[in-house]
Amino acid sequence: MKEATGIIVVSLLLVVFLVWKEIRRPVKAHLFLRLTASLLAVAALACLALPVTYSVTKTGNNANTVVLLTPGYNKDSLVAYKDLPQYTTTASLVAPSISLIPDLRYFLAQHPLINQLHVAGYGLADDELAALTDMGIGIQYHAPAQPAGFTAAGWPRQLHQGEWLEVQGNYNNPSKEAVRIVLTGAGARLDSATIPAATAQSFRLRCKPAHQGSTLYELETSNAGNTPLTQKIPVHILPAHHLQVLLLSSSPDFDNKFLSTWLYENQYQVSVRSTITKGKYSQQFLNREALTLSTLSTPLLEKMDVVIADDQALAVLNASEKAVLRAQIQKGLGLILQTDSTASLATFTGGLQVKKQPGSPVTARPLTMPAVFTTTTPLQPAQWFSIENNRLAQPLVLDDQGAVVTAAILSGAGKLVLNTVNNTYSWLLAGNKQDYAQFWSLLLHKAARSDAQGSRWEQLSAFPTAGSPVQLTLATTAAGVPAIETAAGKVMLSQKAWHPHSWTGTYWPVASGWQTIHHQQDSLRLYIYSKEDWTGVQAAASMINNTRYGAVSAPAKTSNGTSTEVEKKQVPPVIFLLVFLACCSYLWVEGKGQRGIEATKLH
């Protein structure tokens, strides 16, 4: 504003000077034209320094709708919208008919009449969808075909030595040749799967790491005559952690016999107490020293990570033992409660209710474990039960009818897993060892006592990428504001209002590879991917997010059939430059002509 005022003042002074000069000129010929040319020259010079804009009103039926193109879009899907203006937020997609939007939120703020976007391609990023939500703008999403290659992938980023590493996902193979996926590590082929031609299919590969530290496995894909392609599988392997398990049985049975053997073979430290008669027990100790199990006491349960018990074994505990068990669960001990009846154990079940499923005879059913993306072979128990819906519980295992048969719920600092599935040993008898291992590994992992540590990290980005924001959450009991150091510098944190012990922060990694995020109490090993890693998986996830947003986003605002938009445009500066040159040329030519006439009169 100050700059514009200065230019106007200088221009006015220049006008006064030129008018005074022309009036004092002895030769009065063409005085009006010279004054006009001087004024126009000064005005043109001022307009060159101060941009001059004008308003244009646009009226049309589609002024509130535009097309937004993203990578992977199909040109054929835009035929019906060829008359709409086309934009993109990706520089590589810019073309004569496609304009670049450097910042989507700013662009929409400058065009408030736009309330509907036709989005084509793999879709908008999460932060861009969040901007549309804030502004109440809906989208119609035109999804392309699924990208070729990996469209989903998942694995534990951190595990303990000796635990199974399982890599699961989906692969889309549109080619005419079968594709072989191989899990490799340390120069060895560890597991493989084959995806038939012209098929989209899930896969599951596994291995058991025997070492520790930050490791980079790879998924290698190849088909006949093509160069193998690889994707990275980073895993940080911690020292072995053998859970301490106490198994309480109301009577010796096949379920507990096979379970204790499986726990022993997988290096769990197991203590087994089976009731023979009232007050008399048989005891067994596997992978550990002997303990006194005749009475459940605080020192005994403090040594355990998980207690596995059937409902009858808990029902016969005396009042003191029940109180000790409940107190230890509140402090972090995990309990896997097995039940084959609808009897209520309200003191332990945390409000979960069990009901008997109708149907006779009992049929074999496959079980689904959503947390590990697994469906087992059919299992036939003595009777099917289900757990009634509870908003505080997490379903762990479902049958093919969609009924929850195993669920987990918090109980103080500990966790309760209620399991209604019996006869799981029949998987082992049928040779389905992997189903048995998956089932019990899931239950033990969910119930186990959490590691005693003062902080817990949560990585919100599935594939953190160099050059893109990575959001982290840190839960800590330390006093004060946590200090987090990265290779890119310090991370500024904000505290969650509803959870004062949780802090969130965002940082921008500058390079790919393993990085360490430091905190006063501990550190986090985090792998940063390059932009070329897992592009198909990220594209498929973006398509899902955009489809979901398009289904629930606000509809376009109704109008009377026409809409208007006022747009400001700048007058091309070249016009003022030409006016300035023309005026100066006239003043010069006219002045030279007058001097010629005066010279002729003198002679």
SVG drawing of the C-alpha trace seen along z (x, -y; Angstrom):
<svg xmlns="http://www.w3.org/2000/svg" viewBox="-33 -35 57 122">
<polyline fill="none" stroke="black" stroke-width="0.4" points="0.0,0.0 2.8,-2.4 4.6,-1.5 1.4,-2.3 1.0,-5.7 4.6,-6.6 4.2,-5.8 1.0,-7.9 2.7,-10.9 5.7,-10.8 3.4,-10.5 1.4,-13.6 4.6,-15.6 5.8,-14.5 2.5,-15.6 2.7,-19.0 6.3,-19.4 5.4,-18.5 2.3,-20.7 4.3,-23.7 7.1,-23.0 4.6,-22.9 2.8,-26.1 6.1,-28.0 7.2,-26.9 7.4,-29.9 5.9,-27.9 2.2,-27.3 1.5,-25.1 -0.1,-21.7 -0.2,-22.6 -3.3,-20.5 -1.9,-17.4 1.4,-17.7 -0.3,-18.1 -2.4,-15.0 0.6,-13.0 2.5,-14.0 -0.4,-13.0 -0.9,-9.6 2.9,-8.9 2.9,-9.4 -0.3,-7.4 1.1,-4.5 4.4,-4.6 2.4,-4.4 0.3,-1.5 3.5,0.4 4.6,0.0 1.1,0.7 -0.7,3.8 -4.1,2.8 -6.9,5.5 -10.4,5.8 -13.3,8.1 -14.9,10.7 -18.2,12.4 -18.5,16.0 -21.9,17.5 -22.6,21.1 -24.2,24.4 -20.9,26.0 -19.0,23.1 -19.1,24.9 -17.6,28.2 -14.1,29.0 -12.1,32.1 -9.0,33.0 -6.6,35.5 -4.2,37.6 -1.6,40.2 -3.1,43.4 -6.2,41.7 -7.9,43.1 -8.6,40.6 -11.6,42.6 -13.4,41.9 -13.3,38.2 -15.2,38.1 -18.5,37.1 -16.7,34.2 -14.5,32.8 -16.2,29.4 -15.2,28.9 -12.0,27.2 -9.3,29.7 -6.6,29.4 -4.0,31.5 -1.8,31.3 0.9,33.3 3.4,31.4 4.2,34.3 0.5,34.4 0.4,30.8 -0.6,30.4 -2.0,27.6 -5.6,28.4 -4.6,29.3 -3.6,26.6 -1.4,27.1 -2.7,26.4 0.3,26.0 -1.9,25.9 -5.4,27.4 -6.6,25.8 -5.5,22.3 -7.0,22.8 -10.4,23.8 -10.3,20.8 -9.7,18.5 -12.7,20.1 -15.4,20.3 -18.1,21.3 -16.5,24.7 -18.3,27.3 -17.9,30.4 -14.8,32.2 -14.6,35.0 -11.4,36.9 -9.8,39.3 -6.8,41.6 -5.5,43.1 -6.9,40.2 -6.1,37.4 -3.7,37.8 -5.1,37.9 -4.3,34.3 -6.0,33.1 -9.2,35.1 -9.0,33.5 -9.0,30.1 -12.1,31.0 -13.8,32.2 -13.0,28.9 -14.4,26.9 -17.5,29.1 -16.6,30.0 -17.9,33.3 -16.2,35.5 -17.3,37.9 -14.4,40.4 -13.7,42.2 -11.5,45.1 -9.1,46.6 -8.4,50.3 -6.4,51.8 -2.6,51.3 -0.6,54.3 1.6,55.8 1.3,55.6 -2.0,54.0 -1.8,54.8 1.0,55.9 1.4,56.2 3.9,57.6 5.0,56.8 7.7,54.1 9.1,55.3 9.2,58.8 11.3,60.9 14.0,63.3 12.4,66.8 9.0,65.4 7.5,66.1 7.7,63.2 4.6,63.4 4.2,61.3 0.7,61.2 -0.9,59.3 -2.5,59.2 -1.0,59.3 -2.7,58.4 -1.2,60.2 -2.9,59.1 -0.2,60.7 -0.4,63.9 2.4,65.5 2.3,66.8 4.3,64.6 6.4,66.1 6.8,64.2 9.9,65.1 10.7,64.0 14.5,63.6 16.8,62.6 20.6,62.9 21.1,64.2 18.7,67.1 15.3,67.9 13.0,68.4 9.5,69.0 7.6,68.5 4.1,68.4 2.8,68.4 0.2,66.1 -1.5,67.6 -1.9,65.5 -4.7,63.0 -5.5,63.3 -5.6,61.1 -4.8,63.3 -3.7,63.1 -0.5,64.6 1.2,65.4 4.9,66.0 6.7,66.7 10.1,67.3 11.6,67.5 14.5,65.0 17.3,66.4 19.2,63.2 18.7,59.7 18.9,56.1 17.5,54.1 17.1,56.4 16.0,55.8 14.1,58.7 12.9,58.5 9.9,59.8 11.2,60.7 8.7,61.1 9.5,62.6 7.9,64.4 9.2,66.0 11.6,63.8 11.3,60.7 13.8,59.0 13.0,59.7 11.5,56.8 12.0,56.4 10.2,54.7 11.7,54.1 10.5,55.8 12.2,54.0 12.0,55.7 13.6,54.8 14.3,57.9 14.5,57.7 16.1,60.2 14.1,63.3 11.3,62.9 9.9,66.2 6.4,65.7 5.8,67.2 2.6,69.1 0.5,70.6 -2.0,73.2 -4.8,74.0 -7.0,77.1 -10.0,78.4 -9.1,81.9 -6.6,83.5 -7.9,83.4 -6.7,83.5 -6.9,79.7 -4.6,78.9 -2.2,81.8 -1.7,80.7 -1.5,77.0 1.2,77.6 3.2,79.6 2.9,76.9 3.9,74.2 7.0,76.3 8.0,76.9 7.8,73.1 10.1,72.2 7.4,70.8 8.1,71.2 5.1,73.3 3.7,74.2 0.7,76.6 -1.6,77.2 -4.4,79.8 -7.0,80.7 -7.1,84.4 -9.6,84.1 -10.6,81.1 -7.4,79.6 -5.1,82.0 -3.3,81.1 -0.8,82.6 2.0,80.2 4.3,80.0 7.0,77.6 8.3,77.1 11.4,75.0 11.6,73.7 12.5,74.5 9.8,75.9 7.5,73.6 5.0,74.0 1.5,74.1 -0.6,75.4 -1.9,71.8 -2.2,68.9 -0.2,66.1 0.9,62.6 4.6,63.6 3.7,66.5 1.4,64.5 3.9,61.6 6.3,64.0 3.7,64.9 2.8,63.1 -0.4,65.1 -2.7,67.3 -4.7,69.8 -7.7,71.3 -11.0,73.0 -14.1,71.7 -14.4,74.7 -10.8,74.2 -11.6,70.6 -14.9,71.5 -13.3,73.8 -10.7,71.2 -11.1,70.0 -12.0,66.4 -8.4,65.5 -7.0,66.9 -9.8,65.2 -8.9,61.8 -5.2,62.3 -5.9,63.2 -8.2,60.2 -5.7,57.8 -2.8,59.1 -5.0,58.7 -5.6,55.1 -1.8,54.6 -1.2,56.1 -1.4,59.9 -3.2,61.4 -6.0,64.0 -7.1,66.4 -10.4,67.8 -11.7,70.9 -15.4,71.6 -17.7,74.2 -20.9,73.1 -23.1,70.1 -22.2,70.0 -21.5,66.5 -18.1,65.6 -18.9,61.9 -15.9,61.3 -13.5,62.2 -15.3,61.8 -15.5,58.0 -19.2,57.9 -18.8,60.3 -21.7,62.6 -21.7,66.0 -24.6,67.7 -25.1,71.1 -25.5,71.1 -28.5,73.1 -28.1,75.9 -27.9,79.7 -25.8,81.6 -22.7,79.4 -21.0,78.7 -17.3,77.9 -16.7,74.3 -13.6,72.3 -12.5,69.5 -11.4,66.0 -8.8,64.0 -9.0,60.5 -6.0,59.2 -3.6,61.5 -5.7,61.8 -6.1,65.5 -8.9,68.0 -8.3,71.5 -9.4,74.9 -12.8,76.1 -12.9,77.0 -15.6,79.1 -16.0,78.4 -18.3,80.2 -20.6,77.1 -20.5,73.7 -20.9,70.7 -20.7,67.0 -19.9,63.8 -22.5,61.1 -21.6,57.7 -19.8,55.4 -18.5,52.0 -15.6,52.3 -14.4,55.6 -12.2,56.4 -13.3,59.4 -10.3,61.7 -11.8,64.8 -15.1,65.1 -16.8,68.2 -18.2,68.4 -21.5,67.1 -19.9,63.8 -20.4,64.7 -17.6,63.7 -16.2,66.8 -13.1,65.2 -12.8,61.6 -10.4,59.5 -11.3,56.7 -9.2,54.5 -9.4,55.0 -7.3,52.3 -3.8,52.6 -4.3,56.2 -6.3,57.9 -8.9,60.7 -9.3,63.0 -12.5,65.0 -12.3,68.1 -15.3,70.3 -13.5,72.5 -12.6,76.0 -11.2,79.1 -8.5,77.0 -6.1,80.0 -8.1,81.6 -6.1,79.2 -2.9,80.9 -4.4,84.4 -5.4,83.4 -1.9,82.0 -3.0,78.3 -0.2,77.2 -0.1,73.7 -3.8,73.1 -3.2,74.2 -0.1,72.0 -1.8,69.0 -4.8,69.3 -2.8,69.7 -0.1,67.2 -2.8,64.6 -4.5,65.3 -1.2,65.3 0.0,62.1 -3.2,60.3 -3.3,61.4 0.3,61.2 1.5,58.7 2.9,55.6 6.7,54.9 7.5,52.7 8.6,49.5 8.0,45.9 7.1,45.0 5.4,46.5 5.7,45.5 3.1,45.6 3.9,45.2 0.9,43.8 2.4,43.9 2.4,47.5 5.1,46.5 6.9,43.4 8.6,41.9 11.6,39.6 10.5,36.1 7.0,36.6 5.7,35.9 5.8,38.7 3.6,38.6 4.6,40.2 2.8,40.7 4.6,41.2 2.9,42.2 5.1,41.6 4.8,41.2 7.9,38.9 7.3,35.4 7.6,32.4 7.5,32.1 9.4,35.0 12.4,34.2 12.6,36.2 15.7,36.0 15.9,37.3 18.5,37.2 16.5,34.2 16.6,32.3 14.2,31.9 10.5,32.8 8.0,30.3 5.3,32.2 1.8,31.3 -0.1,32.9 -3.4,34.6 -6.1,32.9 -8.0,36.1 -4.9,38.1 -2.3,36.0 0.4,38.7 0.3,38.9 2.2,36.6 2.1,36.3 4.7,34.8 5.5,34.6 9.0,34.7 10.3,34.7 12.9,37.4 15.4,36.4 16.9,39.8 15.7,43.4 16.9,46.3 17.0,47.2 16.8,44.2 16.8,43.9 14.3,41.7 15.7,40.8 13.9,40.0 15.1,39.5 13.9,43.0 14.3,45.1 14.5,45.0 12.6,46.2 14.1,47.9 12.2,46.7 12.7,47.5 12.1,44.7 11.2,45.8 12.0,44.2 9.2,42.9 9.6,45.9 8.8,48.4 5.4,50.0 3.7,47.6 1.0,50.2 0.1,50.7 -0.1,47.0 -2.1,46.4 -4.6,49.1 -5.0,47.7 -5.5,44.2 -8.3,45.6 -10.0,47.1 -9.8,43.8 -11.1,41.8 -14.0,44.2 -15.0,44.1 -14.8,40.3 -16.8,40.0 -19.5,42.1 -19.9,40.1 -18.8,36.6 -21.2,33.7 -23.3,33.5 -22.9,30.5 -24.9,27.5 -28.1,27.0 -28.4,24.1 -31.0,22.6 -29.3,24.1 -26.8,21.2 -24.0,19.9 -21.8,16.9 -18.3,16.3 -16.4,13.0 -12.7,13.4 -10.1,10.7 -7.7,10.4 -4.7,8.2 -4.5,5.8 -1.5,7.0 1.5,4.6 2.5,4.5 -0.5,2.3 0.8,-0.4 4.3,0.0 3.1,-0.6 1.1,-3.7 4.2,-5.1 6.4,-4.6 3.8,-6.1 3.4,-9.2 7.2,-9.7 7.7,-9.2 5.0,-11.9 6.6,-14.4 10.0,-13.7 8.9,-14.0 6.8,-17.1 9.6,-18.8 12.1,-18.1 9.7,-19.5 9.2,-22.7 12.9,-23.2 13.2,-22.7 10.6,-25.4 12.4,-27.8 15.7,-27.2 14.2,-27.9 12.7,-31.2 16.2,-32.3 17.7,-31.8"/>
</svg>
